[in-house]
Amino acid sequence: MSDALSKARAALANVTPGPWGAADGGSFGGWWISLNGDPSNVTIAAVPIKLADADHIATFDPPTVLAMLDAIEAAEGYLKLDLRRRTLDDAGRLADALDRVRETIGDNDE
């Protein structure tokens, strides 16, 4: 796991789990972020903030970010396994080519 992924995962350790939601700030203006998904129970007031910003913050609640980190780590693991497989395949092809060269030139010493 990369440093960036480790830091992102560690940053979530004590964060309110969510689900998070965004709500109209009403007469106060701006938009509100609710960390428990209930717009009537606002935990963070951000004024002024654009709706797109509030939705973005609310969308990336801890379960979502953890799922994304898990998917990235799984993809990294798959890529490492694929690289090992390809390396072994390449080594096998090189050994076969070397055998053919040896046969061609009549060199049986290994």
Sequence and secondary structure as in RCSB ss.txt:
>XXXX:A:sequence
MSDALSKARAALANVTPGPWGAADGGSFGGWWISLNGDPSNVTIAAVPIKLADADHIATFDPPTVLAMLDAIEAA
EGYLKLDLRRRTLDDAGRLADALDRVRETIGDNDE
>XXXX:A:secstr
  HHHHHHHHHTTTS     EEEE GGG SEEEETTS TTS  EEESS  HHHHHHHHHT HHHHHHHHHHHHHH
HHHHHHHHHHHHHHHHHHHHHHHHHHHHHHT    
